[in-house]
Structure formats: C-alpha cells, structure tokens
C-alpha cells in the first residue's frame, strides 16, 4: 500500500508514504500526477470492511495535501478531512442501518482524471461493501457516493459535484472505468463533457462544468 517516488535519472528512492489506513486495503491502480501533486486511491472493498478515499500528496516531498472519503463514516464522527461536510450533509442521509460496521465500500482504485480547464479531479467510485445492499443499508437509500463520478477541486480536494450512475448498487456496477474528457458540438455550440461507460451497461455524457447529465444510452439491446 505504499506510494514511492523515484528519481527518474537513477531510480533512487526520493520518498515513500504508506497510503493505507484500513487493514485489507491495497494499491491496484496507477497514481495520477498533475500540478505538483500525486493522487492515489486503493482497492479492497470486495474483501474487507473498508471505506473508499483518495489522497493527494506533494510530488516533491510526499506530504499529504488533502484526502477525500467517498462514503460517510459512523454518524457523529468526523475524519478531519475536506470531505467531512459533504458526507454529513449530502451522503449520510442516503444510507441506513449501521453501514459503517461493514465499511461501505466506494474505493477508487482506477478512475481518476485531471481536468486542466477547470482545475478539477474526477473520481470514478467503486461498488458498495459488502455487495449485498440489504446488509450495508437495510432500509434502502441511494448510498452516495457509490458508483458515481465525483468532481473535486484539484488544489483543495473540495467537493464540486457528483453524478451517480447506479443508485443503491448491489451488483458490482462500479464506476471505476476510465473517464475521458472531450469538447463536442451540441446544438451548434462547443460543450465540455465527460465520456464514461461504467459496468451498468450505459454510456454517459456528462457536462464537466456542472455535472448535469446530457445523455445516458444503453450499450446493447435491452
């Protein structure tokens, strides 16, 4: 679970940081580098009771710059991170029962994309943990921010917007597939968009500025 910085000229270790805060987490996807920062997430929600999060580190020193949790923790507690407010205000009301005992899931092990035009990082969040919705959230709810695209300010990690592709995911329909940025003509005007095809079988076009859905078309016959 360590993130290592090596000197590109000779391969010598510059710094090393342990990214894991829950037993059972591991790194299974590459870091992303932008504006002097490195972001990394983790995998492991399929095997252990963990909460997803992404951490940004200073590329020169390995110092933690910000950390964003993707699902809420136990009610009444705080992580002391930039995600605290949005999880309490927006996400926690969409969960039920004692989900925090089961982790919640939402790991970000692959999909992270930097947008230089808006200076944002887009995260593609993973499935719930455990998969069975009736265990982790027995009274229902959308379970934000699972199976979602989440936009964060790249400098601070502050929440900007989200779009949830699979509310109340119980099928491993994660949004961990790559997120592609593009500018396309729509109604005669250029529109800055995200292309995203998660595991639920739909192809999403989302407005990068505000997170509004432009289209969601199925990939095959239904």
N, C-alpha and C positions, 0 to 999 in steps of 0.2 A: 503493500500500500504506500510505498514511498515515491515521491516525485524527485527526480535527480536532475541537476543542471550540470552539464559537462562543457568544458572549454572546447570549442569547435576546432581549434588548431591542433591540440594534442590529446584530447579525450580525458584530461584530468578532471576530477570532481571539483566543482565550484561550490555547490551547496546541496544539501539533502534535507527533505522535510517529510515527516510522517503525516499523511493526509487522512488517516483512518481514526475516527472517534467512536466507532461501534465495532464490537467483535463480529466477525463474519463478512466485513466489507473487504473489497479488493479493487484494484485498478484493472480494467479490461479494455479501456479505450484510450486514444491518444490525447495529450493536452493540446490546448489551443493557445497561441501566442499572439498578442496584439498590444500596441501602445505601452510596451514595457511591462506587461503583465502576462501571467500564465494562468489559465483556468484548467481545473481538473475536477472530475466527478468520480463516482465509484459505482461498482456493481455489487450485488449480493443480496438484494431483497427477495430473491427466489429461495434463499437458503437460510436466512437468519432474520430476526426481528429488528429491522433497521429502518431509519428514515433517510430519504434522499437529501442530498445537498451538493452544492457546487462551491468551490473555494477558489478565489483569485489570489495569486502570490506575486510579489515583486520579482521580476525576472532577474534582476541583478543580485538580490540578497536572499530571496526565499522567504521574506517576511510576509505574513498574511495581510492582505489588503481588505478583503471582505469575504463573507460567507453567506450563502442564501440557502435556507432549508425549503424544500418543496412541498412538505406536508406538515401540518401542525403537530405539536407535541402534547403532553398532558395539559389539560386546561388549568390555568392559574400559574403556569410556569413560563419563564422566558429563557431564550437561548443567549440573549445579549448580542444578537446579530441583526443585520439590516432587514431580515425577513420577519422579525417579530410582529410588527404592526399588521402587515397584510395577512399573515397567517391567523392572527387573532380576529381581525375584523372581517376578512373575506372567506378564508378557508375553513376555519374551525366550525362555523355553523352548518357546513355541508357534510360533516361527519357525525356519527352517533355511536353510542355504546362506549366501550373502553378501548378504542382503536390503538392508543399509544402503547398498550401492553403487547401489541403484535407488530409494532414498528410503523406500519402504514405504507412503506414502500416509496415509490416515486424516485428511485435512483436515476441519476443522469450519467450513464456510462458511455454514451457516444455523442449524441446530437448537441453540439454547441457551435454556434456560428456567430462571428463578429460582423457587425454592420457599420462600416466606417462613415456612411452618410448620416446615420442617426446616432452614432457612437453608442450602440447597444449590443448586448449579447443575447442571443435567442437560445433558450434551452428546450430540448425535447425530453419530457419527463417520462419515467417508466411506469410499469404496472403497479398495482396495489400489492401490499404484503400483509397477510397472505392473499393469494389469488381469490379465495372464496370471500365474496362480498358480505355474506351473512355472518361471517366470523369477525371481520375487522370493523364492520359498520352495520350492525344487525337491524337498525331501524331505517336504513336507507340513506339517501343523500348522494350528491354528485361526487363527493370525495376530491375536492380541489387540493392540490394542483396536479393530480394524477393524469397521465395520458394527455398531456397538454403541451402547447408551445407557450413559453413564458418569456416575455421581453424584460430585460433588466438594463439599467444604466450601466455602461461599461466601467465608468470610473468609481462609482459608489456601490454598485450591486442593488440599488433600489428598484423595486417593482415598478414597471410601467404599464403593462397589460398582459393578458393571457387569453388563449383560446383553447378550450378543452374539446378534444376530438371524440373522446369516449367517456362520457359521464358514468360514474359508478362502475368502472371497469371491473369485470370478473372473468375475462377471457384471455389475459395477457396481451391485450390490444394496446401495447405501449406506443408512445410517440418518439421512440429512440432512433428512428430512421433519420437520415441526413436532411438538413434544412437548407434549401437553395434560395439565394436572393436573385431577383431579376427586376427589370423595368420593362413593362409590357404596355402596348397601346390598348386602352379601354375607353369606349365611347369617344374616340378621337383625341384622347389625352394620355400622356405617359403616366403610368401608375407604378409605384414602387411596391413590390409584392414579395411574399414568401411562397415557394412551392414546397409542399410537404405531403408525403404519401406514407402514413403510418400503417400499422398492422391491421387496422379495421377494414381495409379494402376500399377506402375512398381517397381521392386526390384533392387536396385542399389548396386553394389560392386565398391568401390572407393579406390584407393591407398592412404593410410594415409600419406605417405611421401610427395607426390606432388599434390594430388587432382585429378590425372588423372583417367578417367573412365575406369574400367575394363570390366564391363558388366551392361546392363540395360534390364531386361527381364520382360515382362508383367506377371501379377499375374493371369490373367484369359484369357478366349477366347476373341478374338477381330475379 
